[in-house]
Amino acid sequence: MKKKLQTIPVKTINRISVKVMMLIVIMAGALTPRLANAQVKEVPPDSIEYQGSLYQKAKAKSAYPKVVGYVSFILPLETLTLSTGKFAPNFSDHTTTIGFPVGVNVLYSDKFGFSYEFTPNIKASGGSSKMNDILFDPGTMFRFEHGFTIISRLAFDTNGRYGFTPVFNQVYARTKDVNYFVALSLPTRFGNSEAASLGLNMQIGFTFN
C-alpha cells in the first residue's frame, strides 16, 4: 500500500483536488437558486402578507413610547367618613367642589403606561369661591381593549391629605384629534389630623391624539 501511495504523482493529486472543489462549487451554485426560490415562494416580497407584516412591524416600532396630554373636570359625588360611617354628598349645605385635572400620559405599549396628573380644586360656599388646594396624583395605567383603562394613582394634596385613588376610565368617543373619556374614581385619603375617608368622583374630559 505504501508503494502505491508513493507512486501517485503530486500533480495528479492536485488535479483531483481541484476537480473535487470545482464539483462542490458547481453543486452549490446549482442548489442555491432553488433554495432561495423556495424561501421566496413561502413569503413573496411583493405579497400582501409580506408587506403587511413589514408595515405592522414599522408601525408598532414607531408607535411607542407615545406621549399624550389631556384636560378634564372632576366632580366629587359622595364622601364617606370611615370612622363614623356618614356620607357627605357634594352640593350639600350650599357647598360645592370642582376640580380641573390636567395631565400627561406616557404610553409604553397598548397594555401599559404612566400618568402624571395635577388637579387644582375650587370650592364654592356661601356665595363665594376660592382656590382650595392642588392635588398631584401620578399612577400606572393598565390598558385593555375597547378603550378601557384602570389607573392606580397615588395622591399628594397641598391641604395635607394623602392616599391613593383607583380610577376606572372608559373612552366613549374617538375623533381624529381627540378621544373623549369618562371615569369613576375612588379617592381614599388619610392624614392632616382628620378621619380617613373614601370618596366617589366622576371625571369627564378628552385626550389629544
N, C-alpha and C positions, 0 to 999 in steps of 0.2 A: 504493500500500500504506500509506503513511504517513497519508493522509487517512482511510482506512477504520479504521485503528487509533485515530486521534484521535477519530473519531466514536462509538466504543463508550463508552457511559456507564460511569462508575466504579461505580455501583450495580449495573449488570449484571455487571461483573467480580466484584464482591464476592459476588453471589448465586451465580454459577457456582462460585467458590472454596468457598463454604460447602457447596454441593451435593456437590462432589467430596470434600470432607473427610468429610461425612456418609456418603457411599457407602463410603469407605475404612473408617470406623468400623464400619458395618453388616457389611461383608465380614469384617473382623477378628473381630467378635463372633460371626459365624456359623461361622467356621473354628476358633476357639479351643476350643470344647467338643469338636469332632471330634478335634482333635489331642490334647487331654487324655485323651479316652476311649481313643484309640489307645494312648497311653502306659500307661494303667492296665490295658488288656487284656493288654499284654505281661507285666507282673508285677503282678497284683492285690494290693492291700494285705492282703486277708484270705486270701490263698493260703498254702499250707504252705511253698512255696518262698520267698516274701517274708518270712514270719515266721521261717522257719529261718535265712535269711541275716542278719536283724537279730539273732537270738539268738546266732549264731556270732560276729558282729562284737562284740557286747557281751561275750560270754564270753571271746573272745580278748583284748579290751581290758582286762578286769578280771583275767585270769589271771596276767599278768606285769607287773612282776617279782614273783617269789614266793620267800619265804624259808622253808626247812625245816631243822630240826635232826635230828641222828642220833646214835646211840650204837652202839658195837660193841666187839668184841675182835679182836686180831690175833695170829697165831702165826707166828714165823719157822720155815720148814721146812728150808731149806738156805742156807748162805752160802759163796760161792766166793771165795777169795783169789786175785785175778787174777795176782799176781806169782809165786805158787807153783803155781797150778792145783789146790789142795787144797780139798775140800769139808768143811764143818763143819756137821753136822746139829744141829738143836735137840734137846734131851733127851740130848745126849751128855755123858759124864763127869759124870753126875748134876747137870747144869746146865740150867736151863730159863728161857726169857724169854717173857713175855707182855705185850702192850700193850693199852691200852684207848682207842682213838681216839674222840674226841667232836668234833663239828664242826657247822658251818652251811653249807648250800648256798644260794647266791643264784642262782635260775634266772631268766634273762632271756628265754628263749624255750624252745620244745620242742626246740631244737637246741643251745643253748649256756647255760653257767652258770659260776659261780666258787665254789670250795670253800675254806673255812678250817677247818683241822683241827689239833687238839692231841692228842698221844699220850703219856701217861705210861706208862713201861715199868717193869715189876717183874721182877727177876732173882732166881731161887731157886737156891741152890747149897750143897751140904754141909749140908743140914738147916736152913738159914737163908735168909731172903729180905730184899730191900731195894728201895727205890725207886732205880732205876738212872739214869734220865735222862728228859727230856721233849723230844719232837720236835714242831717246828712245820713243817707241810708244806702250804702253800697251793698251789692249782693250778687250771687251767682245765678245764672239763668240756665234752666233746663228746658230745652225747646223740643216740642213734639209736633206731630203732623197737624195740618189744618189750622195753623196759626195759634196753637195753644202753648202757653209758656208758664212754668212755675218758677218764681223768683224767691230765693231765700235771702232776705235783707237783714243786715244789722242796722241798728238805729242809734244815732247820737244827736240829741236835741240840745239847743242852746238854753232851754228852760231847765236844764239839769236832769232831765229824764233820759233813760237809755233802755235798750232792749232789742227785740227782733221783730221782724214783720214777714210772715209768709204772704206771698202775692200770687193770685191766680189770674192770669192775663189771657185775653182772647182777642185776636184780630177779627173784626166783623165786616170790614170793607177794605178793598185794595184799589188804588189808582196808580197811575204812572209815577206820580211824585210823592205820594204819602200813603201810609197804611193807618186806618183808624182802629183804635182798640178800646176795650172796656176791661176794667179789672176790679176784683174784690180783694181786699186785704184784711188781715187780722193783726193789727198792731198790739204787741204785748210790751208793756212799759213798767219800769221799776225806777227807784231812786228818788232823790231830792226830798226825802222825809215824807213821801206820800205813799199811799197804799198801791200795791200792784194792780194793774188794770189790763183789760182785754177789750179791744175795740173792733168795730166793723166799719170799713171805709169803702166808698165807691169812687173809682178813678176813671176819667174819660179823657182821651187825648189822641194824638197821632204822631207817628214816627216819619221822619224824612227818608226817602229811598235814595 
